[in-house]
Structures are given as C-alpha cells and as structure tokens.
Amino acid sequence: MPIFSRMIFQVVRWRSRAGLRDEEAAAEASGAGKQAARNQTRQKTGVRGETYAYWYLRNLGYVFVARNYSPRTMKGELDLVGFDGETLAFVEVRTRTIREEMTALPELSVTTDKQRAVVHTAKRFLAERHIGNVPCRFDVLAIDNSPGAPPEVRLHKDAFSPQLR
C-alpha cells in the first residue's frame, strides 16, 4: 500500500473526526433560503462523503481511473471507477446523515432503477474507453455520518449484478 495514500487518508479521517457535515452552515439558514441552504448542505456532505470514500478505498489498495464520470449524451453518473487488483470496480457512494427520524441504511437507497442507471453508464464507460475483457463488479460504499462523530463506513463488494431485468 502506498505511503502517500495512507498519509492522506489519515489526514482526511482526522478532519472528519466530528462528522462530514458543516453544522454551522446548516444552523445559519432561516426563512425563504432555508430549503436552498439545506440542498447546499446536502450537496457538500455528499462531496465530502465521496472524498472520504476515495481516500478510504485508496488506502485499501484501489487504483482509480475515473471520478464522477458522466457521459455527455445520456443521464447518469459513476461516483468512482477503479481497479481492485485485476477487477474493475464501479463504486456507488451513499452518504447519509443519521438523525432520529431517519434510521434507514444509506445502501438501501440504491434502488433497482439506480442500479440500472449505474450499469448502463458503466457499459458506456467501457465502450468509450475501449476496455475489453476485464472482470467488472459493482460495489456500494455506505457512509453513516453522525454529527459530532467520525463517519462509519461499510463497503459492499459485488453489491449488485449487471444482469438486471
């Protein structure tokens, strides 16, 4: 494992020791701009979660070839694409801030429709990059973000199959 990835992940983990969410920015919102501020906070939390996931997986030995890949002519996005050994992994990252009223696991939000979109986008990625006969799999990395606590990560390798109905 490269020392650089290990060091950067230690820094990222230290920075996220109190959670991935910026609580001060979320608390300042009031009135008509409250929904816009919530959406911006969610987006920042998602970006922080993807960054955390990137360095977490680099620390595990993944070698990434793409981040936030979106084809020009179609809808869909691949959060992370990288090699885990000889296998090309398409990683869907799900970050959820844990609150009392929301107890569902973030990985449960990867619905069949989302899986279809990821598989379709992955096929487009493989075609555009002229990647031939390489073993592929679809992973889901779930991050539980509890304000005031470090994030909890669960990696589900081979979480779903590309043969969806």
HUJO-V907416 format. One record per residue. SS is DSSP state (a for helix, b for strand, c for the rest). PHI is phi in whole degrees, -180 to 180 (999 if undefined). Layout:
# HUJO-V907416
SS;PHI + SS;PHI
This chain:
# HUJO-V907416
c;999 + c;-64 + a;-65 + a;-59 + a;-62 + a;-63 + a;-66 + a;-64 + a;-63 + a;-62 + a;-66 + a;-62 + a;-65 + a;-65 + a;-65 + c;-98 + c;-62 + c;-109 + c;104 + c;-96 + c;-97 + c;-91 + a;-66 + a;-64 + a;-66 + a;-70 + a;-76 + a;-73 + c;-68 + c;-155 + a;69 + a;-66 + a;-85 + a;-64 + a;-67 + a;-63 + a;-67 + a;-63 + a;-63 + a;-66 + a;-64 + a;-61 + a;-64 + a;-63 + a;-63 + a;-63 + a;-65 + a;-64 + a;-64 + a;-66 + a;-65 + a;-61 + a;-62 + a;-57 + a;-73 + a;-62 + a;-72 + a;-60 + a;-63 + c;-83 + c;108 + c;-66 + b;-118 + b;-89 + b;-114 + b;-158 + b;-133 + b;51 + b;-75 + c;-131 + c;-69 + c;-69 + c;-101 + c;-147 + c;-86 + c;136 + c;-150 + b;-107 + b;-66 + b;-138 + b;-131 + b;-161 + b;-91 + b;-112 + c;73 + c;-93 + b;-99 + b;-84 + b;-107 + b;-99 + b;-107 + b;-96 + b;-102 + b;-126 + b;-117 + b;-137 + b;-82 + c;-81 + b;-134 + c;-59 + c;-81 + b;-119 + c;-113 + c;-69 + c;-77 + a;-63 + a;-66 + a;-72 + a;-81 + c;-88 + c;-76 + a;-61 + a;-63 + a;-65 + a;-60 + a;-60 + a;-63 + a;-65 + a;-63 + a;-62 + a;-67 + a;-64 + a;-62 + a;-65 + a;-59 + a;-63 + a;-69 + a;-65 + c;-90 + c;54 + c;-89 + c;-84 + c;-86 + c;-124 + c;-65 + b;-125 + b;-152 + b;-118 + b;-107 + b;-126 + b;-112 + b;-104 + b;-123 + b;-93 + b;-106 + c;-104 + c;-55 + c;88 + c;-136 + c;-64 + c;-67 + b;-105 + b;-116 + b;-129 + b;-105 + b;-109 + b;-77 + b;55 + b;-70 + b;-149 + c;-102 + c;-74 + c;-91 + c;-98 + c;-88
